[in-house]
Amino acid sequence: MRFITADQIFSGKVFFPSHTVLVLDDKNTISDITSLDSIEKSNVEHFKGIITPGFINTHCHLELSHLKNVIKQHTGIVDFGLSVIKNRNNQSPEAQLEAIRQADREMREQGIVAVGDISNTNVSIEAKKQSDLFYHTFIELIALNPERADLVFDAGKHLLSEFSKAQLSASLAPHAPYSASLELIKKISEDCSKLNKPTSIHNQESNAENDFFNSKSGDYLRLYDTINVPIDYFKATGKSSLQSIVSEFHKKINTLLVHNTFTNKDDIENVQKTHSHLYWCLCPNANLYIENILPDIALLHSTNCQLTIGTDSLASNSQLSIIDEINTILKQQVNFSIEVLLQAATFNGAQFLGIETQFGLIEKNRNSGINLIEGSSGNYLAKKLA
């Protein structure tokens, strides 16, 4: 039995009253939440800092872990994507799997307990089966040509069955508006609805994405030209990418919009009129790595977007650390609420993944992981306590 307290204890939603003590059994399950006055003080472990539930990383690409330090920074999304295509298979499957396992260990050490991970292949299955972390895998599908929607969807369902047979939680997800047709997005979303599983999509990571939908102009034309994929069938919508595709998402399925770097107030207000199950994932270190710009996080918060936090991949980040993502936000927006960011990193992420009864909250009879955050705002360090 352990009795632990700290300067502050965050439940996943709010800060507990001062002098709160968590009582842990020998399996690190919270057997009681009580007051310091009711416990023999010599039995209590007092930590400097903030105790939180285990972190939820809602957006990661484990499959790209072997690309750490391979791709240059600040190239923009198109050249970043072309570099991923060029280097993705530059190491053996064995080396890729070892990089995945190392990334998994790194996340565990950083206090992460659950991950929403993007997969295009089955290479991560063995590592996920052996991991202590909870994984929900998003099988990512790519096909802008509507005539390929059925073929790509069927291939995605086959890969999904491999994860299901391994008893791993998984569902389908479109890659991005500029790489998934409306037909494919609709099929994926309907499938997630049948399975009652969440889905995810990269959203407005660059201004070129909005250019592509508004007027069929911008840097994505260079992308398709470089990879020799004709897009004669694609027609500009005269609207932003998000407003062009959101109608194809099922309104009752949790849907994660990832990055949101060039999302504006009109986008947010437009989509929130019809979709109440949207979550907005912040990956600030990847935004700086690729485009060298952050989304308007204050706008997202002020317009009641349900925020979560992700790390993206080691191809676009130096480490897989939720507290480092929080530090990056606080360094850029000094007065931003730590409470909002901690909820994004814990309960909101668990709620999006549909695991909020297991993770994301410090609550009696739960084992959601317990982290300790030490240091000062913008320079926090996190470690796993239990």
C-alpha positions, 0 to 999 in steps of 0.5 A, spaced: 500 500 500 502 506 498 500 513 500 502 519 495 500 526 494 503 532 491 503 540 490 497 539 485 493 533 483 490 533 476 484 528 476 484 528 468 478 534 468 480 538 474 485 539 480 483 536 486 483 540 493 490 541 496 492 535 501 488 530 497 492 523 498 491 517 493 491 510 496 494 505 491 494 497 492 500 493 490 497 493 483 497 500 483 490 501 483 487 507 486 483 504 492 481 510 495 482 518 495 482 521 501 485 527 505 492 528 508 488 529 515 486 522 515 492 519 514 499 518 518 503 523 515 509 519 516 506 514 511 505 519 505 510 520 500 510 527 498 512 529 491 514 536 488 510 538 482 503 535 479 500 528 479 496 526 473 493 520 470 497 517 464 498 520 458 494 519 452 498 520 445 492 520 440 496 521 434 503 517 432 506 513 426 510 508 429 511 505 422 516 511 421 520 510 427 526 508 423 526 515 419 528 519 426 533 524 423 533 522 416 528 527 413 530 535 413 526 540 417 522 546 415 521 543 408 514 544 408 509 538 407 510 536 400 517 535 400 516 532 407 511 527 404 516 525 398 522 524 403 517 519 407 516 515 400 523 515 398 526 513 405 520 509 408 523 502 406 530 504 406 531 499 412 530 492 413 523 489 416 527 487 422 531 494 423 524 497 422 521 493 427 526 494 432 525 501 431 518 501 433 520 497 439 524 502 441 519 508 440 514 503 444 519 503 450 520 511 449 513 512 450 512 508 456 518 511 459 515 518 458 508 516 462 504 514 456 499 509 457 495 509 451 496 510 443 492 512 437 497 509 432 497 510 424 499 504 420 499 502 413 502 495 414 502 490 419 509 491 421 507 493 428 503 488 430 508 484 434 510 490 437 503 492 439 502 485 442 508 485 446 507 492 449 504 494 456 501 500 452 494 500 450 494 501 442 488 503 437 491 502 430 488 506 425 489 503 418 490 508 414 487 508 407 489 513 401 486 513 394 484 520 391 481 517 385 474 515 387 474 509 382 479 506 387 475 507 393 472 500 393 479 496 391 483 500 397 477 499 402 477 492 401 485 492 402 484 496 408 479 491 411 483 485 410 489 489 414 484 490 419 482 483 420 490 482 421 490 486 427 483 484 429 486 476 429 491 479 433 486 481 438 488 489 437 483 494 437 483 497 430 479 501 425 480 504 418 482 512 417 483 516 411 489 519 410 488 526 408 483 530 404 487 531 399 489 523 398 482 520 400 476 521 395 469 523 398 467 516 396 472 513 400 471 517 406 464 515 406 465 508 406 470 508 412 466 512 416 460 508 415 464 502 417 467 505 423 459 506 425 458 499 424 464 497 429 462 503 433 470 505 433 473 512 432 476 514 426 482 520 424 484 524 418 490 529 417 487 536 417 489 542 414 497 541 415 499 546 410 496 552 406 497 548 400 491 543 402 486 549 402 489 552 395 488 545 392 480 545 394 479 552 393 482 553 386 486 546 384 492 550 385 498 550 390 504 545 392 499 539 391 499 539 384 507 538 384 506 532 389 502 529 384 506 531 378 512 528 382 509 521 383 506 521 376 499 520 379 494 524 374 488 528 378 484 530 372 478 527 375 479 532 381 474 538 381 476 544 386 470 546 391 471 553 392 471 551 400 477 549 405 479 542 405 475 541 411 469 544 409 469 540 403 469 533 406 466 533 413 459 532 411 462 525 409 464 523 416 458 520 420 456 525 425 455 520 431 463 517 430 468 520 434 473 523 429 480 526 430 482 532 426 490 532 426 494 538 426 489 543 424 495 548 422 491 552 417 484 551 420 480 558 421 474 560 425 470 559 419 472 552 418 471 551 426 464 554 426 462 551 420 463 544 422 461 544 429 454 546 426 453 539 424 458 534 427 459 534 435 463 528 435 470 532 433 476 532 436 482 536 434 489 533 435 495 538 437 502 535 434 506 542 435 513 539 435 511 536 428 508 542 426 514 546 427 519 540 424 515 540 417 512 547 416 515 551 422 508 554 424 503 552 429 496 552 429 492 557 432 491 553 439 487 559 443 482 559 437 481 552 438 480 552 445 476 559 445 471 555 440 470 549 444 474 544 440 475 538 444 483 538 444 487 532 444 495 531 444 499 527 439 507 526 438 506 524 430 512 520 428 520 520 429 520 522 422 517 529 424 519 529 431 526 528 436 522 524 441 515 521 443 513 525 449 507 528 451 510 533 456 514 536 451 509 537 446 505 541 452 512 545 453 512 547 446 505 550 446 507 553 453 513 556 450 509 559 444 503 561 448 506 563 455 499 564 459 495 558 456 492 554 461 496 548 463 489 545 466 486 545 459 493 542 456 493 536 461 485 535 460 487 534 452 493 529 454 489 525 459 481 525 459 480 528 452 484 523 449 481 517 452 474 519 451 476 520 443 479 513 443 473 510 447 477 508 453 475 513 458 472 508 463 479 505 463 484 511 462 484 518 463 482 519 470 484 519 477 478 515 480 477 510 485 478 503 483 482 505 477 489 503 474 490 509 469 497 510 470 500 516 475 505 521 472 509 526 476 510 533 472 516 536 475 519 543 473 516 550 471 512 552 465 515 550 458 520 546 462 516 541 465 519 534 465 514 528 466 516 521 469 511 515 471 510 514 478 505 508 478 
